[in-house]
Each structure stands twice: as structure tokens, then as C-alpha cells.
Amino acid sequence: MKMILRKLFFIFLLMLPMHAWAVYFCNVKVANVLIYQDGSVNVLHSGRGDYTYICNLSNERNQVSTTTCAMWTGMLLAIKKNNGTAQFYFNGDGDCSTMATYASAPVPVYIGDVMP
């Protein structure tokens, strides 16, 4: 019985539209990190060439807590200082070079400090 359920579950997964699994990520150099009076954090990176709004240090934004935002901000500042590479990971269809900017920017699932 377990084997049949596993097979049915696998068949169900295959029937899901491929866009349900769509993700993209950007491995980029961080040029600027701006922190606004209202707590908004905007990042200028090599993947987009324009500012993207990632989170807010004062208020939760799309399930990104203020604590996570503070950690991301600190990490991005360290990556910039060390000329490292940041990875921004997003759900959905998209491309780093054409993603929306400023307040329309997608919210990252995660941001990491990665090796180039």
C-alpha cells in the first residue's frame, strides 16, 4: 500500500505545472547598501545595475522579519567590505538583470555569502 501511495504522489508531482518549481538566483558583487530613515534597505548590485528593495529594519515585509533583515544587512555590508559575492535566491520566474526595482522588487527567499 505504501508503494502505491508513493507512486501516486510522484505522479501527482509530475503533473504540477513547471512554473510551480521556478526559482532563480543571482551571484553578484554588492556596490551600495542604503538604509533609509523608515528602515527600508535597498541594494545596488552587479546583477541588476539598479536598486532593489530587500527588506525593512522597522517592519516585517512579506514574511521577512526585522531580525532577518538586520542579519541580511550586516552580511551584505561585510560582503561589500570584503569584495565578496552575495547570492540572492528568489521564488518564481525571473532574471536578475530584468527583475523589478525599488519597492516593486521581489523579496528574496534567502541571501548568502558565497564563493564565486
N, C-alpha and C positions, 0 to 999 in steps of 0.2 A: 504494500500500500504506500509506503514512504517513497518508493522508487517512482510510482505512478505520479504522486504529488510533485515530486521534484521535476519530472519530465513536463508536467502541465505548467508548472511555474516557469520553467525555462522557455517553453513555447510562448507563454504569455509575455515574457521579457522580449522575445524576438519580435512580437507583434507591436510593441510600443514604437511610436514614431522616433526616428533617429534624432530629431531635434530635442527630444526629452533628455538626451545624453550630451547635448552640445555644451562644450566648455572651450575656453581659450585662456591663454596666459601670455604675459609679456615679461621678458627678461630685459631689464632696462638699466640705464645709468640715471641717477637722480640729479637733476640740475638745481632745482629750488624746492624748498618746503615752506609754504606760507601758512601762518596761523593767525586767523582773524580775531577781532575783538569778540565776536559771538561764539568763538570756539571752532569754527569751520577750519578744516585742514585741506589745503589744496597742494597738489604736487605737480611740478613740471618735470617730465622725464623724457628720455630719448625715444620711447615707443610711440608717443603721440605728438610731441612738439607743441603742446598747449596744456593748460592747467586742467587737472581732473580733481574733482571734489571727492575725497575718500571717506571722510567721517567728520564727527563733531565732538570736540572735547567736553562740551557742556551738556549735550543732549544725545540720546540714542538716535541713530539714523539707520533705518532698515535693518534692524537686529544687530547692529554694531554698537556695543556698549561703549560708554565713555572710558572704561578701563582698557578695553581692546584698542580704542582709538589712541589713547596715551601710549600704549606699548608700540603700536604701529608707528606713531610719530617719532618716538625715541629711536626706534630701529631705523627708520628712513633717514633721520639726521645722522646716525652713526654710519650708515651705508654711504651717504653723501660725503661725509668727512673722510672716510677711508677709500673713496673712489671704488666702491664695491658695486655689486649687481643686485638689484631688487627684482623679485618676481611677484607680479600681481596676477592673481588667478580669479577668473570670472565664470559664472554660470551663464549659459545661453550662447546664442550665435554672436559673433563679433570678431573684431580685429583691432589690435592695439592702435594701428595707425589711423583708423576711422571711427573709433568709439566716440561717443558724445563727450562733451567737455563741461567744465564748471558744474553747476548744480544738476545738470542732466546726465552726468557721468554715471556709469553703472557702479554699484557698490561691490568691492572685492569680497570674495569668499575668504581669501587669505592673502597676506603679504609676507614674503620671506626674504631672507638674506641668503643668496645662492652663489655658487661658484659659476663663473662664466662658461 
